[in-house]
Structures are given as structure tokens and as C-alpha cells.
Amino acid sequence: MFKERLKSLRAEKNLTQTQLAEKLNTTQRKISYWENGVTEPSLADLMSISEILEVSLDFLLGKTDY
């Protein structure tokens, strides 16, 4: 669920993987890995992602639909 939500929310914010990576101070490759389910982000990265994409951690992780 996380990988789908990340990709969808990133697109809704009109951010490329590279732009999101810059905001997170990471690499585009890492964003790609997350979106393809190859790896999962750390808790610190999850918190930053939720702040940047303006959603709760529960929503980002698929625990809630709001």
C-alpha cells in the first residue's frame, strides 16, 4: 500500500522523483526503489515524506483512508 500511495501522492503534488528526492535530501534512485517496493524508507524518511506530501503517517502507510 505504501508504494502506491507514495507514487499517487507525489503525482498529485506534481513532483518528480528527483524533486521529491531533493526535498528529502536523498537520491532519485531511493525514491524509485520505494515506489517499486524494492526497499522501504526509514521512520525518519517516512515522517519527512508525510510532512512534504501533507498527509498523516497512517494514511501514507495505508492504515486509514483519510
mmCIF file of the C-alpha atoms, coordinates in Angstrom:
data_MODEL
# 
_entry.id   MODEL 
# 
loop_
_atom_site.group_PDB 
_atom_site.id 
_atom_site.type_symbol 
_atom_site.label_atom_id 
_atom_site.label_alt_id 
_atom_site.label_comp_id 
_atom_site.label_asym_id 
_atom_site.label_entity_id 
_atom_site.label_seq_id 
_atom_site.pdbx_PDB_ins_code 
_atom_site.Cartn_x 
_atom_site.Cartn_y 
_atom_site.Cartn_z 
_atom_site.occupancy 
_atom_site.B_iso_or_equiv 
_atom_site.pdbx_formal_charge 
_atom_site.auth_seq_id 
_atom_site.auth_comp_id 
_atom_site.auth_asym_id 
_atom_site.auth_atom_id 
_atom_site.pdbx_PDB_model_num 
ATOM 1  C CA . MET A 1 1  ? 0.000  0.000  0.000  1.00 0.00 ? 1  MET A CA 1 
ATOM 2  C CA . PHE A 1 2  ? 2.817  2.447  0.825  1.00 0.00 ? 2  PHE A CA 1 
ATOM 3  C CA . LYS A 1 3  ? 4.392  2.302  -2.614 1.00 0.00 ? 3  LYS A CA 1 
ATOM 4  C CA . GLU A 1 4  ? 1.089  3.039  -4.357 1.00 0.00 ? 4  GLU A CA 1 
ATOM 5  C CA . ARG A 1 5  ? 0.260  5.893  -2.007 1.00 0.00 ? 5  ARG A CA 1 
ATOM 6  C CA . LEU A 1 6  ? 3.712  7.424  -2.353 1.00 0.00 ? 6  LEU A CA 1 
ATOM 7  C CA . LYS A 1 7  ? 3.554  7.394  -6.141 1.00 0.00 ? 7  LYS A CA 1 
ATOM 8  C CA . SER A 1 8  ? -0.003 8.738  -6.219 1.00 0.00 ? 8  SER A CA 1 
ATOM 9  C CA . LEU A 1 9  ? 0.596  11.497 -3.676 1.00 0.00 ? 9  LEU A CA 1 
ATOM 10 C CA . ARG A 1 10 ? 3.822  12.555 -5.366 1.00 0.00 ? 10 ARG A CA 1 
ATOM 11 C CA . ALA A 1 11 ? 1.967  12.852 -8.679 1.00 0.00 ? 11 ALA A CA 1 
ATOM 12 C CA . GLU A 1 12 ? -0.860 14.827 -7.029 1.00 0.00 ? 12 GLU A CA 1 
ATOM 13 C CA . LYS A 1 13 ? 1.728  17.338 -5.792 1.00 0.00 ? 13 LYS A CA 1 
ATOM 14 C CA . ASN A 1 14 ? 3.203  17.480 -9.325 1.00 0.00 ? 14 ASN A CA 1 
ATOM 15 C CA . LEU A 1 15 ? 6.587  16.365 -8.028 1.00 0.00 ? 15 LEU A CA 1 
ATOM 16 C CA . THR A 1 16 ? 9.023  14.249 -9.971 1.00 0.00 ? 16 THR A CA 1 
ATOM 17 C CA . GLN A 1 17 ? 11.006 11.588 -8.177 1.00 0.00 ? 17 GLN A CA 1 
ATOM 18 C CA . THR A 1 18 ? 14.029 13.870 -8.457 1.00 0.00 ? 18 THR A CA 1 
ATOM 19 C CA . GLN A 1 19 ? 12.186 16.825 -6.920 1.00 0.00 ? 19 GLN A CA 1 
ATOM 20 C CA . LEU A 1 20 ? 10.935 14.725 -4.018 1.00 0.00 ? 20 LEU A CA 1 
ATOM 21 C CA . ALA A 1 21 ? 14.423 13.322 -3.527 1.00 0.00 ? 21 ALA A CA 1 
ATOM 22 C CA . GLU A 1 22 ? 15.840 16.853 -3.319 1.00 0.00 ? 22 GLU A CA 1 
ATOM 23 C CA . LYS A 1 23 ? 13.272 17.813 -0.684 1.00 0.00 ? 23 LYS A CA 1 
ATOM 24 C CA . LEU A 1 24 ? 14.210 14.691 1.303  1.00 0.00 ? 24 LEU A CA 1 
ATOM 25 C CA . ASN A 1 25 ? 17.942 15.170 0.771  1.00 0.00 ? 25 ASN A CA 1 
ATOM 26 C CA . THR A 1 26 ? 18.211 11.739 -0.811 1.00 0.00 ? 26 THR A CA 1 
ATOM 27 C CA . THR A 1 27 ? 18.542 10.224 -4.276 1.00 0.00 ? 27 THR A CA 1 
ATOM 28 C CA . GLN A 1 28 ? 16.041 9.704  -7.067 1.00 0.00 ? 28 GLN A CA 1 
ATOM 29 C CA . ARG A 1 29 ? 17.051 6.046  -7.103 1.00 0.00 ? 29 ARG A CA 1 
ATOM 30 C CA . LYS A 1 30 ? 15.913 5.654  -3.489 1.00 0.00 ? 30 LYS A CA 1 
ATOM 31 C CA . ILE A 1 31 ? 12.521 7.174  -4.340 1.00 0.00 ? 31 ILE A CA 1 
ATOM 32 C CA . SER A 1 32 ? 12.254 4.771  -7.279 1.00 0.00 ? 32 SER A CA 1 
ATOM 33 C CA . TYR A 1 33 ? 13.108 1.826  -5.024 1.00 0.00 ? 33 TYR A CA 1 
ATOM 34 C CA . TRP A 1 34 ? 10.401 2.871  -2.564 1.00 0.00 ? 34 TRP A CA 1 
ATOM 35 C CA . GLU A 1 35 ? 7.800  3.291  -5.308 1.00 0.00 ? 35 GLU A CA 1 
ATOM 36 C CA . ASN A 1 36 ? 8.659  -0.108 -6.780 1.00 0.00 ? 36 ASN A CA 1 
ATOM 37 C CA . GLY A 1 37 ? 8.682  -1.894 -3.417 1.00 0.00 ? 37 GLY A CA 1 
ATOM 38 C CA . VAL A 1 38 ? 12.374 -2.779 -3.609 1.00 0.00 ? 38 VAL A CA 1 
ATOM 39 C CA . THR A 1 39 ? 13.139 -1.120 -0.272 1.00 0.00 ? 39 THR A CA 1 
ATOM 40 C CA . GLU A 1 40 ? 11.207 0.748  2.404  1.00 0.00 ? 40 GLU A CA 1 
ATOM 41 C CA . PRO A 1 41 ? 12.029 4.123  3.925  1.00 0.00 ? 41 PRO A CA 1 
ATOM 42 C CA . SER A 1 42 ? 13.276 4.626  7.450  1.00 0.00 ? 42 SER A CA 1 
ATOM 43 C CA . LEU A 1 43 ? 10.966 6.072  10.083 1.00 0.00 ? 43 LEU A CA 1 
ATOM 44 C CA . ALA A 1 44 ? 12.720 9.432  9.735  1.00 0.00 ? 44 ALA A CA 1 
ATOM 45 C CA . ASP A 1 45 ? 12.158 9.369  5.970  1.00 0.00 ? 45 ASP A CA 1 
ATOM 46 C CA . LEU A 1 46 ? 8.500  8.392  6.455  1.00 0.00 ? 46 LEU A CA 1 
ATOM 47 C CA . MET A 1 47 ? 7.986  11.341 8.775  1.00 0.00 ? 47 MET A CA 1 
ATOM 48 C CA . SER A 1 48 ? 9.585  13.711 6.266  1.00 0.00 ? 48 SER A CA 1 
ATOM 49 C CA . ILE A 1 49 ? 7.553  12.272 3.384  1.00 0.00 ? 49 ILE A CA 1 
ATOM 50 C CA . SER A 1 50 ? 4.305  12.728 5.302  1.00 0.00 ? 50 SER A CA 1 
ATOM 51 C CA . GLU A 1 51 ? 5.197  16.355 6.048  1.00 0.00 ? 51 GLU A CA 1 
ATOM 52 C CA . ILE A 1 52 ? 6.172  17.139 2.454  1.00 0.00 ? 52 ILE A CA 1 
ATOM 53 C CA . LEU A 1 53 ? 3.102  15.433 0.990  1.00 0.00 ? 53 LEU A CA 1 
ATOM 54 C CA . GLU A 1 54 ? 0.868  16.830 3.762  1.00 0.00 ? 54 GLU A CA 1 
ATOM 55 C CA . VAL A 1 55 ? -0.679 13.536 4.871  1.00 0.00 ? 55 VAL A CA 1 
ATOM 56 C CA . SER A 1 56 ? -0.649 11.529 8.079  1.00 0.00 ? 56 SER A CA 1 
ATOM 57 C CA . LEU A 1 57 ? 1.681  8.587  8.563  1.00 0.00 ? 57 LEU A CA 1 
ATOM 58 C CA . ASP A 1 58 ? -1.372 6.345  8.931  1.00 0.00 ? 58 ASP A CA 1 
ATOM 59 C CA . PHE A 1 59 ? -2.670 7.415  5.527  1.00 0.00 ? 59 PHE A CA 1 
ATOM 60 C CA . LEU A 1 60 ? 0.749  7.106  3.920  1.00 0.00 ? 60 LEU A CA 1 
ATOM 61 C CA . LEU A 1 61 ? 1.103  3.583  5.266  1.00 0.00 ? 61 LEU A CA 1 
ATOM 62 C CA . GLY A 1 62 ? -2.418 2.594  4.217  1.00 0.00 ? 62 GLY A CA 1 
ATOM 63 C CA . LYS A 1 63 ? -3.808 2.276  7.731  1.00 0.00 ? 63 LYS A CA 1 
ATOM 64 C CA . THR A 1 64 ? -6.540 4.885  7.097  1.00 0.00 ? 64 THR A CA 1 
ATOM 65 C CA . ASP A 1 65 ? -8.315 6.251  4.037  1.00 0.00 ? 65 ASP A CA 1 
ATOM 66 C CA . TYR A 1 66 ? -8.146 9.883  5.075  1.00 0.00 ? 66 TYR A CA 1 
# 
